[in-house]
Structures are given as structure tokens and as C-alpha cells.
């Protein structure tokens, strides 16, 4: 196996008080495209947007 372009191990994340990622491990190879999806709709904005 070649060296991954990105490797994540044990990722934890919170959104406010909600613990939304629990120990995520991931390897992404060169040229691969990865996306993360949720069963909940989150409002995403841009800082400073009017």
C-alpha cells in the first residue's frame, strides 16, 4: 500500500454541546475524493457574510 495523502486517527469533534464524531479513522489515497455526510441538516455559512 502506498503512503496516504491524508491519514486521520481517533478524530473527535463537537458541534456546540453535541459530540458528533467519535474516534473516526480514515486513510485517503492520492487522487481519491472523500466527503462526510450527516443525517441532520446543518446550517453552513461564511464568516463575515452579509
N, C-alpha and C positions, 0 to 999 in steps of 0.2 A: 504494500500500500504506500502511495506517495505521501509526502508531507502535506497536511491540510492547509488551505488558505486561511481558515479560521477554525479554532477549536475552543469550545466552551465546556467547562466542567463545574457542576454544582451551582449553577446560576439560581439565585433567589431574587425576587422582585416584589415590591409592594406598590399598590395604587391607592394612595390615601391609607386607610386602615385595612384594606384588603390585601392579603398575601396571594398574589396572582401567579407567581412562578415558583415551583417547589423542586429545587435540585435538578434543573434541566442540564443535560449533557448533549453536546452536538458537535459533529465534525462536518465541515463544509469543504469540499474539494475545489480545486481550480476549475473555473467555468460553471460551477453549479449555482443555481438560484434557489434561495430559501425564503419562505415567508412564514410569519406566525399569525394565526387566526384565533379568534375568541368566539364563544357562543353568545357573548354580550356585545352590544353596540357601545363603543366608547366615542366620546366627542373629542376630536383631534383638532387643534388649532395651531396657529403660528404666533409666536411671541411678537408683540408689537403690531399685530394686525388690527385694522380699524373695524 
